[in-house]
Amino acid sequence: MVAPLIVIGITLVAMLICIIFDLKIKIGKIKVGIYWIACLVGSIICIACQFISLESLKNVFVSSANINPVKILVIFLSCTSLSVLLDKIGFFKFIAQQALKKAKSSQTKLFFVFSFIVILLTIFTSNDILILTFTPFICYFTTRAKIDPTPYIVSEFVMANAWSMFFYIDNPTNIYICANFGISFLDYTIKMFLPTIVAGLVSLLLVYLIFRKKLKQKIEIEDEEVTKLNPVLLGVGLAGLGIMVVMMIICPYIGLDIWYIPLICAGLTYIVALIYLLATKQKLNLLWQAFKDLPYELIPFLISMAIIVSTLQNIGFIDLFANALSGQHFIVIGIIAFLLGNLINNIPMSMFFTSVLGSMPLVYNNIYAVVIASNLCAFLTPVGALAGIMFMKILKENDVKYGFGKFMLYGILVSIPALLLSLCALFIF
């Protein structure tokens, strides 16, 4: 067991170094993060050293079970593609501009309007896409208005991650954990409704209390030209997203595997958009940009982590960890998962705990506790989620001073109360 653990330990440390320092390689004009390369190399070493057999790998990736890493990637990339398409159409920017017009000269009003828009869009789209889309816009309007961007960037990041627990599709960790245990879209939503509400509202209140003095200062927001939306493309994008959510709710009752739904909905949405653009003789650049901006790095990352977690299963480490946790209350399991997520990132943590919980007697509250931890650990430190690293990079590019220490300070003040209270809500519900 020692040699595989050393290889995996070095792999995880290398991954964290790449994430923290945002190490990249340049391919042509495109810069690509290399955190996934560290994981890929580690997984290849595990295979080459026969820490895991080829037969075990086959069972992981081509399993006939309801879900496997390949199907999870299909679900996540298909759901994300619809969010990216809406972004390229201009939907997110349009909504943000409407929030600015509603707020007028009140920062407090702007803070809450903006926060509730982020909440709604997170629930129905994707937390990562929202962070990538809204963070540059916040930097832009706060610079023009000559106000401190900190209350708005903290609120945006916290809301996007607290409310990403609401639906199955809002975060890849939700998809991975629950799909492996056969939890349906509707069952998940019913169970996570109260914990998400508690975590989301507590987080919003805490962020407001932290920044309430800064928000009392008045601002004058200059009028700017509102983004013009193509009503047909917008209708196609929103229809595709809405149909996907409805179909994912009812698919268990019609005997359809859940991973088909987002794939079919995303595929048809893009086909209809393509036909419309061709029929109206418009450029196809919008669709190309949407395809180009999908998070493809997640593919080798998730596959590599699946191999590493399977290696831990193969050498018996998962069973040892499961035995150590056996009999622990789900609140304790949630706290341990929360802390581990900030050591190794929430995606590897979710994959690890999925295997651990699979080796323990089935307790659904344990599963939901890990789901809560995988979302809320994102705003304790930037290491907690890839979104945190992207968030910090965008702020740096826009000359916003918001370092690791400040991120963690606000993270401690908000994430820990939100975690404990949402776990208590799970206990009550």
VOPAGU-2260 file (C-alpha; in pm, 1 decimal, decimal comma):
REM VOPAGU-2260
SITE   aa  ch    i         X         Y         Z
SITE  MET   A    0       0,0       0,0       0,0
SITE  VAL   A    1     292,6     236,1      70,2
SITE  ALA   A    2     420,7     282,5    -287,2
SITE  PRO   A    3      78,0     366,0    -438,9
SITE  LEU   A    4       6,5     611,0    -156,1
SITE  ILE   A    5     339,6     787,1    -216,3
SITE  VAL   A    6     264,8     821,7    -589,4
SITE  ILE   A    7     -88,0     946,9    -522,1
SITE  GLY   A    8      33,1    1184,4    -249,3
SITE  ILE   A    9     294,1    1338,7    -481,1
SITE  THR   A   10      31,6    1363,6    -756,9
SITE  LEU   A   11    -211,7    1553,2    -532,3
SITE  VAL   A   12      60,9    1789,0    -405,9
SITE  ALA   A   13     169,5    1860,0    -764,5
SITE  MET   A   14    -193,6    1923,2    -859,0
SITE  LEU   A   15    -237,1    2171,5    -573,3
SITE  ILE   A   16      83,3    2356,9    -663,7
SITE  CYS   A   17     -41,1    2391,6   -1021,2
SITE  ILE   A   18    -380,9    2515,7    -899,8
SITE  ILE   A   19    -251,8    2761,3    -638,0
SITE  PHE   A   20       8,9    2918,2    -869,2
SITE  ASP   A   21    -218,6    2889,9   -1174,0
SITE  LEU   A   22      55,4    2722,0   -1380,4
SITE  LYS   A   23     -19,0    2706,4   -1753,4
SITE  ILE   A   24     128,5    2600,0   -2083,5
SITE  LYS   A   25      82,9    2792,5   -2407,9
SITE  ILE   A   26     -44,0    2608,1   -2715,3
SITE  GLY   A   27     -47,4    2856,1   -3002,1
SITE  LYS   A   28    -245,2    3153,0   -2872,9
SITE  ILE   A   29    -426,6    2951,0   -2608,5
SITE  LYS   A   30    -307,3    2914,2   -2247,9
SITE  VAL   A   31    -407,5    2588,0   -2081,2
SITE  GLY   A   32    -392,7    2504,0   -1710,3
SITE  ILE   A   33    -166,3    2208,7   -1627,4
SITE  TYR   A   34    -322,2    2092,8   -1299,7
SITE  TRP   A   35    -483,9    1807,5   -1491,7
SITE  ILE   A   36    -147,3    1704,2   -1640,5
SITE  ALA   A   37     -16,0    1629,7   -1289,9
SITE  CYS   A   38    -319,0    1407,7   -1229,3
SITE  LEU   A   39    -286,1    1241,3   -1570,2
SITE  VAL   A   40      82,1    1158,8   -1509,6
SITE  GLY   A   41       0,3    1019,3   -1165,6
SITE  SER   A   42    -278,1     802,0   -1305,2
SITE  ILE   A   43     -50,6     671,2   -1583,5
SITE  ILE   A   44     213,1     578,2   -1323,2
SITE  CYS   A   45     -52,2     390,5   -1123,6
SITE  ILE   A   46    -142,6     190,4   -1435,2
SITE  ALA   A   47     220,7     135,1   -1543,5
SITE  CYS   A   48     319,8      13,0   -1196,1
SITE  GLN   A   49      13,9    -215,5   -1190,8
SITE  PHE   A   50    -130,2     -56,3    -878,5
SITE  ILE   A   51    -460,0    -104,7   -1060,0
SITE  SER   A   52    -541,9    -375,6   -1312,7
SITE  LEU   A   53    -670,4    -316,1   -1664,4
SITE  GLU   A   54    -976,7    -522,7   -1576,9
SITE  SER   A   55   -1055,6    -284,8   -1289,0
SITE  LEU   A   56   -1016,8      11,6   -1525,6
SITE  LYS   A   57   -1255,2    -149,5   -1769,9
SITE  ASN   A   58   -1513,2    -188,1   -1493,6
SITE  VAL   A   59   -1475,8     180,4   -1404,0
SITE  PHE   A   60   -1511,2     332,6   -1751,9
SITE  VAL   A   61   -1726,8      92,2   -1952,4
SITE  SER   A   62   -1944,0     -32,4   -1671,1
SITE  SER   A   63   -2298,0    -119,4   -1773,6
SITE  ALA   A   64   -2420,4      36,9   -1448,4
SITE  ASN   A   65   -2645,0     344,8   -1452,6
SITE  ILE   A   66   -2352,0     584,6   -1426,7
SITE  ASN   A   67   -1977,3     596,8   -1484,8
SITE  PRO   A   68   -1721,8     879,7   -1530,4
SITE  VAL   A   69   -1786,6     899,7   -1906,0
SITE  LYS   A   70   -2162,7     942,6   -1858,5
SITE  ILE   A   71   -2101,8    1200,5   -1585,8
SITE  LEU   A   72   -1881,9    1399,8   -1823,7
SITE  VAL   A   73   -2159,1    1385,0   -2085,5
SITE  ILE   A   74   -2409,7    1521,1   -1831,0
SITE  PHE   A   75   -2182,2    1800,9   -1711,1
SITE  LEU   A   76   -2054,6    1917,8   -2050,2
SITE  SER   A   77   -2404,4    1904,5   -2202,0
SITE  CYS   A   78   -2554,9    2111,4   -1918,3
SITE  THR   A   79   -2262,4    2354,4   -1927,5
SITE  SER   A   80   -2290,1    2395,5   -2304,9
SITE  LEU   A   81   -2640,5    2540,6   -2265,4
SITE  SER   A   82   -2516,0    2791,9   -2005,9
SITE  VAL   A   83   -2222,7    2890,2   -2228,1
SITE  LEU   A   84   -2457,6    2938,4   -2525,6
SITE  LEU   A   85   -2678,8    3171,6   -2319,7
SITE  ASP   A   86   -2367,3    3363,5   -2219,0
SITE  LYS   A   87   -2258,1    3407,2   -2582,0
SITE  ILE   A   88   -2609,0    3523,5   -2675,2
SITE  GLY   A   89   -2561,9    3798,2   -2412,2
SITE  PHE   A   90   -2826,5    3681,9   -2165,8
SITE  PHE   A   91   -2614,2    3707,9   -1849,4
SITE  LYS   A   92   -2475,6    4050,7   -1937,9
SITE  PHE   A   93   -2825,2    4177,6   -2020,0
SITE  ILE   A   94   -2957,4    4062,5   -1681,4
SITE  ALA   A   95   -2665,1    4228,3   -1501,2
SITE  GLN   A   96   -2730,1    4557,6   -1683,8
SITE  GLN   A   97   -3094,8    4545,8   -1579,1
SITE  ALA   A   98   -2982,1    4504,6   -1216,7
SITE  LEU   A   99   -2771,1    4819,2   -1242,6
SITE  LYS   A  100   -3066,2    5017,7   -1379,6
SITE  LYS   A  101   -3292,5    4901,0   -1095,2
SITE  ALA   A  102   -3044,3    4990,3    -821,9
SITE  LYS   A  103   -2995,3    5356,2    -924,1
SITE  SER   A  104   -2786,8    5527,6    -651,3
SITE  SER   A  105   -2825,4    5277,7    -365,8
SITE  GLN   A  106   -2539,7    5032,7    -312,1
SITE  THR   A  107   -2749,0    4832,0     -66,2
SITE  LYS   A  108   -3025,4    4790,5    -322,0
SITE  LEU   A  109   -2771,3    4704,3    -590,2
SITE  PHE   A  110   -2610,0    4445,8    -360,3
SITE  PHE   A  111   -2937,6    4260,6    -299,6
SITE  VAL   A  112   -3069,3    4290,4    -656,4
SITE  PHE   A  113   -2740,6    4162,5    -790,8
SITE  SER   A  114   -2723,4    3881,0    -532,2
SITE  PHE   A  115   -3074,9    3757,0    -610,9
SITE  ILE   A  116   -3002,5    3759,3    -983,6
SITE  VAL   A  117   -2690,1    3550,0    -921,7
SITE  ILE   A  118   -2899,1    3312,0    -708,8
SITE  LEU   A  119   -3164,1    3262,0    -978,0
SITE  LEU   A  120   -2914,2    3217,2   -1258,2
SITE  THR   A  121   -2704,6    2975,3   -1052,4
SITE  ILE   A  122   -3008,6    2757,1    -979,2
SITE  PHE   A  123   -3101,2    2726,4   -1345,0
SITE  THR   A  124   -2758,6    2731,8   -1510,4
SITE  SER   A  125   -2411,0    2661,8   -1370,1
SITE  ASN   A  126   -2208,3    2817,7   -1088,5
SITE  ASP   A  127   -1876,6    2802,4   -1278,1
SITE  ILE   A  128   -2015,0    2972,2   -1590,1
SITE  LEU   A  129   -2179,6    3241,2   -1379,3
SITE  ILE   A  130   -1851,5    3319,6   -1200,5
SITE  LEU   A  131   -1662,1    3338,1   -1529,6
SITE  THR   A  132   -1929,0    3564,1   -1680,2
SITE  PHE   A  133   -2023,1    3797,5   -1395,9
SITE  THR   A  134   -1685,3    3858,5   -1228,7
SITE  PRO   A  135   -1539,5    4067,4   -1516,7
SITE  PHE   A  136   -1866,0    4263,6   -1534,5
SITE  ILE   A  137   -1848,4    4343,8   -1160,1
SITE  CYS   A  138   -1489,9    4463,5   -1199,7
SITE  TYR   A  139   -1596,6    4680,9   -1493,3
SITE  PHE   A  140   -1894,5    4857,5   -1334,6
SITE  THR   A  141   -1729,5    4909,4    -992,4
SITE  THR   A  142   -1426,9    5069,0   -1161,9
SITE  ARG   A  143   -1654,6    5304,2   -1357,8
SITE  ALA   A  144   -1856,3    5387,9   -1046,2
SITE  LYS   A  145   -1534,5    5430,3    -839,0
SITE  ILE   A  146   -1655,2    5201,5    -559,4
SITE  ASP   A  147   -1501,5    4906,8    -374,4
SITE  PRO   A  148   -1577,4    4586,3    -569,6
SITE  THR   A  149   -1519,4    4358,9    -267,3
SITE  PRO   A  150   -1882,7    4334,7    -139,8
SITE  TYR   A  151   -2005,4    4243,3    -487,9
SITE  ILE   A  152   -1735,9    3991,4    -580,5
SITE  VAL   A  153   -1766,7    3818,2    -242,0
SITE  SER   A  154   -2146,3    3804,8    -269,2
SITE  GLU   A  155   -2130,2    3674,8    -627,3
SITE  PHE   A  156   -1883,4    3396,5    -545,5
SITE  VAL   A  157   -2056,9    3291,7    -224,2
SITE  MET   A  158   -2406,7    3293,2    -377,3
SITE  ALA   A  159   -2291,7    3100,7    -684,6
SITE  ASN   A  160   -2149,8    2821,7    -467,6
SITE  ALA   A  161   -2407,0    2815,3    -185,7
SITE  TRP   A  162   -2703,3    2797,5    -423,8
SITE  SER   A  163   -2536,8    2547,9    -657,6
SITE  MET   A  164   -2668,9    2282,1    -417,6
SITE  PHE   A  165   -3026,4    2347,5    -526,5
SITE  PHE   A  166   -3045,7    2138,3    -843,6
SITE  TYR   A  167   -2867,8    1822,9    -949,0
SITE  ILE   A  168   -2713,7    1995,9   -1254,1
SITE  ASP   A  169   -2569,9    2307,9   -1086,5
SITE  ASN   A  170   -2232,2    2158,5    -992,1
SITE  PRO   A  171   -2034,5    1860,5   -1130,8
SITE  THR   A  172   -1983,6    1732,9    -774,5
SITE  ASN   A  173   -2362,5    1706,0    -728,4
SITE  ILE   A  174   -2385,7    1506,5   -1049,4
SITE  TYR   A  175   -2100,0    1272,4    -963,9
SITE  ILE   A  176   -2203,7    1194,0    -606,3
SITE  CYS   A  177   -2576,1    1150,5    -658,0
SITE  ALA   A  178   -2560,7     974,4    -994,5
SITE  ASN   A  179   -2337,8     707,0    -842,0
SITE  PHE   A  180   -2601,2     634,8    -578,0
SITE  GLY   A  181   -2896,4     643,6    -818,1
SITE  ILE   A  182   -3054,5     952,5    -658,7
SITE  SER   A  183   -3313,6    1101,8    -894,3
SITE  PHE   A  184   -3333,8    1469,2    -989,5
SITE  LEU   A  185   -3663,8    1513,9    -801,2
SITE  ASP   A  186   -3556,3    1324,5    -488,2
SITE  TYR   A  187   -3238,2    1529,3    -475,6
SITE  THR   A  188   -3425,7    1859,0    -510,3
SITE  ILE   A  189   -3678,2    1772,3    -239,0
SITE  LYS   A  190   -3407,9    1663,4       5,0
SITE  MET   A  191   -3171,8    1954,4     -62,8
SITE  PHE   A  192   -3437,6    2227,0     -71,9
SITE  LEU   A  193   -3418,3    2325,5     296,4
SITE  PRO   A  194   -3036,9    2289,1     341,8
SITE  THR   A  195   -2982,4    2502,8      30,2
SITE  ILE   A  196   -3225,4    2771,7     146,3
SITE  VAL   A  197   -3058,5    2780,2     489,4
SITE  ALA   A  198   -2703,3    2788,8     352,1
SITE  GLY   A  199   -2792,4    3047,2      87,3
SITE  LEU   A  200   -2981,7    3290,5     310,6
SITE  VAL   A  201   -2736,1    3260,7     599,4
SITE  SER   A  202   -2447,1    3326,7     359,3
SITE  LEU   A  203   -2622,3    3627,7     207,0
SITE  LEU   A  204   -2699,5    3773,6     549,7
SITE  LEU   A  205   -2341,7    3724,4     671,5
SITE  VAL   A  206   -2190,1    3883,8     360,6
SITE  TYR   A  207   -2426,4    4180,7     397,7
SITE  LEU   A  208   -2340,2    4224,8     767,2
SITE  ILE   A  209   -1967,9    4215,7     687,4
SITE  PHE   A  210   -1997,5    4490,3     423,9
SITE  ARG   A  211   -2302,9    4686,6     541,4
SITE  LYS   A  212   -2101,9    5003,6     621,7
SITE  LYS   A  213   -1940,5    5013,3     277,7
SITE  LEU   A  214   -2279,1    4963,4     115,3
SITE  LYS   A  215   -2421,7    5278,3     277,3
SITE  GLN   A  216   -2215,9    5498,0      45,2
SITE  LYS   A  217   -2415,2    5637,5    -246,3
SITE  ILE   A  218   -2307,6    5589,8    -605,3
SITE  GLU   A  219   -2396,4    5734,1    -941,1
SITE  ILE   A  220   -2413,1    5471,2   -1213,7
SITE  GLU   A  221   -2370,2    5604,7   -1565,5
SITE  ASP   A  222   -2620,5    5487,2   -1822,4
SITE  GLU   A  223   -2475,2    5266,5   -2091,1
SITE  GLU   A  224   -2610,0    5101,2   -2401,1
SITE  VAL   A  225   -2802,9    4787,7   -2306,2
SITE  THR   A  226   -2694,3    4464,9   -2474,3
SITE  LYS   A  227   -2924,4    4374,5   -2760,4
SITE  LEU   A  228   -3044,9    4017,1   -2756,4
SITE  ASN   A  229   -3149,9    3807,5   -3053,7
SITE  PRO   A  230   -3499,8    3700,2   -2942,5
SITE  VAL   A  231   -3498,1    3380,5   -3150,1
SITE  LEU   A  232   -3161,9    3257,2   -3022,4
SITE  LEU   A  233   -3254,9    3356,6   -2667,9
SITE  GLY   A  234   -3582,5    3165,3   -2696,7
SITE  VAL   A  235   -3400,5    2858,4   -2833,0
SITE  GLY   A  236   -3143,9    2867,2   -2552,1
SITE  LEU   A  237   -3397,2    2915,6   -2271,4
SITE  ALA   A  238   -3630,8    2653,8   -2418,8
SITE  GLY   A  239   -3347,7    2399,7   -2435,6
SITE  LEU   A  240   -3255,3    2467,7   -2073,5
SITE  GLY   A  241   -3616,8    2456,3   -1951,4
SITE  ILE   A  242   -3699,5    2134,0   -2134,5
SITE  MET   A  243   -3382,8    1972,6   -1998,6
SITE  VAL   A  244   -3474,1    2056,3   -1635,7
SITE  VAL   A  245   -3830,9    1924,4   -1678,0
SITE  MET   A  246   -3714,5    1606,4   -1852,8
SITE  MET   A  247   -3452,6    1535,8   -1584,9
SITE  ILE   A  248   -3729,7    1553,7   -1324,5
SITE  ILE   A  249   -3957,0    1305,5   -1503,5
SITE  CYS   A  250   -3697,6    1071,3   -1661,7
SITE  PRO   A  251   -3706,4     814,5   -1373,1
SITE  TYR   A  252   -4079,3     774,4   -1433,3
SITE  ILE   A  253   -4044,2     709,4   -1807,3
SITE  GLY   A  254   -3754,2     465,9   -1777,4
SITE  LEU   A  255   -3493,4     685,3   -1947,9
SITE  ASP   A  256   -3132,9     702,1   -1824,6
SITE  ILE   A  257   -3062,0    1052,5   -1695,3
SITE  TRP   A  258   -2744,9    1106,5   -1898,6
SITE  TYR   A  259   -2940,4    1095,4   -2226,7
SITE  ILE   A  260   -3149,0    1399,7   -2130,9
SITE  PRO   A  261   -2886,1    1678,8   -2126,5
SITE  LEU   A  262   -2708,6    1528,2   -2427,2
SITE  ILE   A  263   -3025,2    1525,3   -2638,8
SITE  CYS   A  264   -3143,9    1868,3   -2518,4
SITE  ALA   A  265   -2805,2    2033,1   -2575,5
SITE  GLY   A  266   -2763,8    1865,5   -2913,9
SITE  LEU   A  267   -3108,7    1970,7   -3038,3
SITE  THR   A  268   -3062,8    2326,0   -2904,2
SITE  TYR   A  269   -2737,8    2370,2   -3094,6
SITE  ILE   A  270   -2885,4    2213,3   -3410,5
SITE  VAL   A  271   -3186,0    2449,2   -3403,4
SITE  ALA   A  272   -2953,6    2746,7   -3340,6
SITE  LEU   A  273   -2734,2    2634,3   -3631,9
SITE  ILE   A  274   -3033,6    2601,6   -3867,1
SITE  TYR   A  275   -3156,2    2949,9   -3768,2
SITE  LEU   A  276   -2814,0    3108,9   -3826,2
SITE  LEU   A  277   -2778,8    2938,5   -4164,0
SITE  ALA   A  278   -3134,4    3030,8   -4268,8
SITE  THR   A  279   -3078,6    3396,7   -4178,6
SITE  LYS   A  280   -2727,8    3396,3   -4332,5
SITE  GLN   A  281   -2561,7    3497,1   -4007,6
SITE  LYS   A  282   -2209,3    3404,8   -3902,8
SITE  LEU   A  283   -2163,2    3084,2   -3703,1
SITE  ASN   A  284   -1901,1    3245,5   -3479,3
SITE  LEU   A  285   -2137,1    3245,1   -3180,1
SITE  LEU   A  286   -2169,8    2865,2   -3182,4
SITE  TRP   A  287   -1796,8    2822,3   -3236,2
SITE  GLN   A  288   -1719,2    3048,5   -2939,4
SITE  ALA   A  289   -1961,8    2851,3   -2722,7
SITE  PHE   A  290   -1795,1    2521,2   -2817,8
SITE  LYS   A  291   -1448,1    2668,2   -2770,5
SITE  ASP   A  292   -1520,0    2795,2   -2418,6
SITE  LEU   A  293   -1643,3    2465,1   -2273,7
SITE  PRO   A  294   -1426,6    2344,0   -1978,9
SITE  TYR   A  295   -1250,4    2065,1   -2170,9
SITE  GLU   A  296    -975,0    2046,8   -1907,5
SITE  LEU   A  297   -1226,1    1873,8   -1684,1
SITE  ILE   A  298   -1225,6    1566,1   -1911,2
SITE  PRO   A  299    -868,0    1444,2   -1843,5
SITE  PHE   A  300    -894,0    1572,1   -1485,7
SITE  LEU   A  301   -1203,9    1369,5   -1400,0
SITE  ILE   A  302   -1080,2    1058,3   -1583,3
SITE  SER   A  303    -741,7    1076,6   -1407,9
SITE  MET   A  304    -903,3    1122,7   -1067,0
SITE  ALA   A  305   -1132,4     826,1   -1135,2
SITE  ILE   A  306    -821,5     613,5   -1195,8
SITE  ILE   A  307    -653,7     743,2    -878,8
SITE  VAL   A  308    -962,1     679,9    -663,9
SITE  SER   A  309    -997,1     332,4    -817,5
SITE  THR   A  310    -633,4     269,1    -725,6
SITE  LEU   A  311    -708,2     362,7    -364,5
SITE  GLN   A  312   -1001,0     121,3    -378,1
SITE  ASN   A  313    -780,4    -151,0    -528,0
SITE  ILE   A  314    -512,4    -127,1    -257,0
SITE  GLY   A  315    -767,0    -131,1      25,5
SITE  PHE   A  316    -725,2     230,1     143,2
SITE  ILE   A  317   -1088,9     317,7      74,7
SITE  ASP   A  318   -1204,9      32,0     298,3
SITE  LEU   A  319    -971,0     142,2     577,9
SITE  PHE   A  320   -1104,5     497,6     560,1
SITE  ALA   A  321   -1463,5     370,5     545,7
SITE  ASN   A  322   -1405,7     158,5     857,5
SITE  ALA   A  323   -1265,9     462,8    1038,5
SITE  LEU   A  324   -1578,1     665,8     951,4
SITE  SER   A  325   -1825,8     384,2    1010,7
SITE  GLY   A  326   -2078,8     481,2    1274,9
SITE  GLN   A  327   -1992,6     852,4    1260,4
SITE  HIS   A  328   -2279,5    1100,9    1247,2
SITE  PHE   A  329   -2338,3    1253,0     903,8
SITE  ILE   A  330   -2257,5    1600,0    1042,2
SITE  VAL   A  331   -1907,8    1474,2    1131,6
SITE  ILE   A  332   -1873,7    1322,3     783,8
SITE  GLY   A  333   -1982,6    1652,0     627,9
SITE  ILE   A  334   -1722,4    1847,6     826,8
SITE  ILE   A  335   -1443,6    1602,4     735,2
SITE  ALA   A  336   -1543,1    1620,5     366,8
SITE  PHE   A  337   -1548,0    2002,6     388,1
SITE  LEU   A  338   -1193,3    2014,3     527,7
SITE  LEU   A  339   -1063,0    1750,9     285,1
SITE  GLY   A  340   -1212,1    1946,2      -5,6
SITE  ASN   A  341    -988,6    2239,1      85,5
SITE  LEU   A  342    -683,5    2015,6      91,9
SITE  ILE   A  343    -731,5    1833,9    -238,2
SITE  ASN   A  344   -1008,6    2032,2    -419,0
SITE  ASN   A  345   -1380,1    1948,4    -415,7
SITE  ILE   A  346   -1387,7    1725,9    -726,5
SITE  PRO   A  347   -1121,9    1475,9    -606,2
SITE  MET   A  348   -1280,4    1489,4    -260,3
SITE  SER   A  349   -1623,9    1406,9    -403,1
SITE  MET   A  350   -1488,2    1114,7    -602,6
SITE  PHE   A  351   -1299,5     984,7    -298,0
SITE  PHE   A  352   -1597,7    1013,2     -65,2
SITE  THR   A  353   -1828,8     853,3    -320,8
SITE  SER   A  354   -1610,9     541,7    -305,3
SITE  VAL   A  355   -1584,9     563,6      74,3
SITE  LEU   A  356   -1962,2     590,5     121,0
SITE  GLY   A  357   -2007,6     304,3    -124,2
SITE  SER   A  358   -1801,1      86,4     111,2
SITE  MET   A  359   -2019,2     179,0     410,5
SITE  PRO   A  360   -2379,9      89,2     498,1
SITE  LEU   A  361   -2602,7     311,6     285,2
SITE  VAL   A  362   -2713,9     622,4     477,4
SITE  TYR   A  363   -2856,1     889,3     248,1
SITE  ASN   A  364   -2784,3    1173,2     490,1
SITE  ASN   A  365   -2413,9    1085,6     459,8
SITE  ILE   A  366   -2440,9    1134,9      82,9
SITE  TYR   A  367   -2619,3    1468,8     111,0
SITE  ALA   A  368   -2373,4    1586,9     377,7
SITE  VAL   A  369   -2087,4    1530,5     131,7
SITE  VAL   A  370   -2284,8    1716,0    -138,5
SITE  ILE   A  371   -2320,1    2013,9      97,1
SITE  ALA   A  372   -1949,7    2001,4     181,3
SITE  SER   A  373   -1848,0    1981,1    -186,2
SITE  ASN   A  374   -2033,0    2306,0    -261,6
SITE  LEU   A  375   -1959,2    2510,6      49,6
SITE  CYS   A  376   -1589,6    2421,3      72,2
SITE  ALA   A  377   -1547,0    2633,0    -243,1
SITE  PHE   A  378   -1555,7    2957,3     -47,7
SITE  LEU   A  379   -1329,3    2869,7     244,3
SITE  THR   A  380   -1009,1    2887,2      34,1
SITE  PRO   A  381    -943,1    2921,3    -341,7
SITE  VAL   A  382    -815,5    2561,3    -340,5
SITE  GLY   A  383   -1165,4    2434,7    -253,4
SITE  ALA   A  384   -1287,4    2451,1    -614,5
SITE  LEU   A  385   -1151,5    2517,8    -961,3
SITE  ALA   A  386   -1399,1    2807,6    -976,0
SITE  GLY   A  387   -1202,6    2971,7    -693,2
SITE  ILE   A  388    -881,9    2964,1    -895,2
SITE  MET   A  389   -1057,6    3104,3   -1203,4
SITE  PHE   A  390   -1218,9    3371,1    -983,9
SITE  MET   A  391    -883,2    3484,3    -838,1
SITE  LYS   A  392    -725,1    3490,1   -1184,7
SITE  ILE   A  393   -1000,4    3715,6   -1324,4
SITE  LEU   A  394    -963,8    3956,3   -1031,2
SITE  LYS   A  395    -586,9    3972,8   -1082,7
SITE  GLU   A  396    -632,0    4044,8   -1454,6
SITE  ASN   A  397    -867,3    4331,7   -1363,8
SITE  ASP   A  398    -629,6    4481,1   -1102,6
SITE  VAL   A  399    -858,9    4400,2    -810,2
SITE  LYS   A  400    -662,3    4346,2    -489,7
SITE  TYR   A  401    -806,3    4032,6    -336,2
SITE  GLY   A  402    -539,6    3792,4    -212,1
SITE  PHE   A  403    -544,8    3445,2     -58,9
SITE  GLY   A  404    -556,5    3586,8     296,0
SITE  LYS   A  405    -858,2    3808,2     231,0
SITE  PHE   A  406   -1036,7    3523,1      49,8
SITE  MET   A  407    -982,2    3293,0     348,0
SITE  LEU   A  408   -1080,4    3558,7     605,0
SITE  TYR   A  409   -1421,6    3612,8     447,1
SITE  GLY   A  410   -1442,6    3239,1     376,3
SITE  ILE   A  411   -1406,1    3148,6     744,3
SITE  LEU   A  412   -1666,2    3405,4     848,1
SITE  VAL   A  413   -1923,8    3279,3     597,9
SITE  SER   A  414   -1860,4    2914,9     503,4
SITE  ILE   A  415   -1833,8    2761,6     851,1
SITE  PRO   A  416   -2168,5    2897,1     985,4
SITE  ALA   A  417   -2333,6    2811,9     650,9
SITE  LEU   A  418   -2194,4    2456,7     663,2
SITE  LEU   A  419   -2302,0    2386,1    1020,9
SITE  LEU   A  420   -2650,5    2533,9     981,9
SITE  SER   A  421   -2717,7    2359,5     649,3
SITE  LEU   A  422   -2608,4    2025,8     801,1
SITE  CYS   A  423   -2846,8    2093,5    1091,8
SITE  ALA   A  424   -3123,1    2168,5     837,0
SITE  LEU   A  425   -3047,9    1834,3     670,9
SITE  PHE   A  426   -3081,5    1668,6    1012,7
SITE  ILE   A  427   -3418,3    1837,0    1079,1
SITE  PHE   A  428   -3557,0    1772,7     731,7
